Amino acid sequence: MLEKELSNPDQVNEFWHDPNHKIWVAAEGRELTLQECYDREIRLSQEIFAEVSAVADLEIPPQKYILYVDMVNPGSMGNPQIKLIDPERLAKVYEAETGDSDVNQDFTSANIRHCFGFRANDARFVTVKPFFEDMPTDLSNCIGIILSGSEANIKDETVSERVLMTNKVIEFIHHAKDLEIPMFGICFGSQLLNSVFRAKVDWIRDLENNTVTAETGLVLLKKTDLGNRPDSPLEKLPDEFYVHANHKQEVLRDSMPEDLEVLASSDTSQVQIVKLKNSDVVWAIQNHIECGDTRADILDDLHGLINKDKKLFQGESSKARRVLCPHFLKTAGKFARI
């Protein structure tokens, strides 16, 4: 995609204020303004939340909890340039991705909580931030663990705070693994889980130029033969589906141990969705199912992307979230009943 230099709010919000800038939305059968697209994303988010929260209410008992390990610091929404985004527009991003337009809330935690169907202040959803606090040792009431993405790298990380955080979480994962607590890894969290199971992580390379590259934007995932099985957790997803991505490292396919199964891949990275063989205990996705199109849109503008992906605002990126989040909750609920 082409990029241009941005330096002020008018440039970043050019299309937000332009009523003549229209986007064709196939599901609506008509063109919408950017503001109308955001409002549509809010409605879609509310619809998905109602579905997922019904599963959470059914599967997660009041005395148990899901632990979210937030390894983000500062995260995409902690970018100082966020202040360039029109306040009304930013509030709509928060509402679409957290269920609440309050831009002063902890976005990362609220975003994951919303994706997995928990309301604000629900005691069944607990967040720990390993950059700033110790990991819990008593997991007697924990029935599921979600591992976030991160700015940290598995390989060649040189920032000491990130190395310390990563080692702390790896030790915690080993503890949770021994207890067989269901885990769900996202991006960096996925790489951590796979590495604990002896898979190798390395930089993504452009094979033609032999240079380090990245997988970004809306990425097309393709189900493998294992992912297409009738009993696969991906059964309700189409053979190909889109998710948002932003990573420079990947799990190497030829390093995968026999006890891990690859359920989906992409043209750039062969290991995209993974689970433990004959079990749903470990679930790892390289991409960001928690990222919606409104957030992707403002990040595109902050990076000055001129030719945006035409699949934005088409309901593509929410398909995986709609399937995988309830599936993890059901796995956690099953574990709670053991």
PEZI-V496838 format. One record per backbone hydrogen bond with DSSP energy under -1.0 kcal/mol. NH is the residue of the N-H (numbers start at 1). CO is the residue of the C=O. Records with the same first field share a line. If there is no record, write none. Layout:
NH = CO / CO
//
This chain:
4 = 304
12 = 8
13 = 9
14 = 11
17 = 13
21 = 18
23 = 32
25 = 30
28 = 25
29 = 25
30 = 25
32 = 23
37 = 33
38 = 34
39 = 35
40 = 36
41 = 37
42 = 38
43 = 39
44 = 40
45 = 41
46 = 42
47 = 43
48 = 44
49 = 45
50 = 46
51 = 47
52 = 48
53 = 49
54 = 50
55 = 51
56 = 52
57 = 53
58 = 54
59 = 55
60 = 56
64 = 61
65 = 141
66 = 124
67 = 144
68 = 126
69 = 146
70 = 128
78 = 75
79 = 76
82 = 79
83 = 80
84 = 81
85 = 82
90 = 86
91 = 87
92 = 88
93 = 89
94 = 90
95 = 91
96 = 92
97 = 93
98 = 94
99 = 95
107 = 105
110 = 106
111 = 107
112 = 108
113 = 109
114 = 110
115 = 111
116 = 112
117 = 114
118 = 113
122 = 119
125 = 122
126 = 66
128 = 68
132 = 129
133 = 129
142 = 139
143 = 65
145 = 182
146 = 67
147 = 184
148 = 69
163 = 159
164 = 160
165 = 161
166 = 162
167 = 163
168 = 164
169 = 165
170 = 166
171 = 167
172 = 168
173 = 169
174 = 170
175 = 171
176 = 172
177 = 173
178 = 174
179 = 175
180 = 177
181 = 176
183 = 281
184 = 145
185 = 283
186 = 147
187 = 285
189 = 186
191 = 187
192 = 188
193 = 189
194 = 190
195 = 191
196 = 192
197 = 193
198 = 195
199 = 194
202 = 250
204 = 248
206 = 211
210 = 206
213 = 204
215 = 247
217 = 245
219 = 243
221 = 241
222 = 265
223 = 239
224 = 263
228 = 224
229 = 226
232 = 229
235 = 232
237 = 234
241 = 221
243 = 219
245 = 217
247 = 215
250 = 202
252 = 200
255 = 252
256 = 253
260 = 257
261 = 275
263 = 273
264 = 273
265 = 222
266 = 269
272 = 264
273 = 264
274 = 284
275 = 261
276 = 282
277 = 259
279 = 276
283 = 183
284 = 274
285 = 185
286 = 272
288 = 244
291 = 288
296 = 292
297 = 293
298 = 294
299 = 295
300 = 296
301 = 297
302 = 298
303 = 299
304 = 301
305 = 300
306 = 2
308 = 306
312 = 309
314 = 311
319 = 316
322 = 318
324 = 320
325 = 321
327 = 323
328 = 324
329 = 325
330 = 326
331 = 327
332 = 328
333 = 329
334 = 330
335 = 331
336 = 332
337 = 333
338 = 335
//
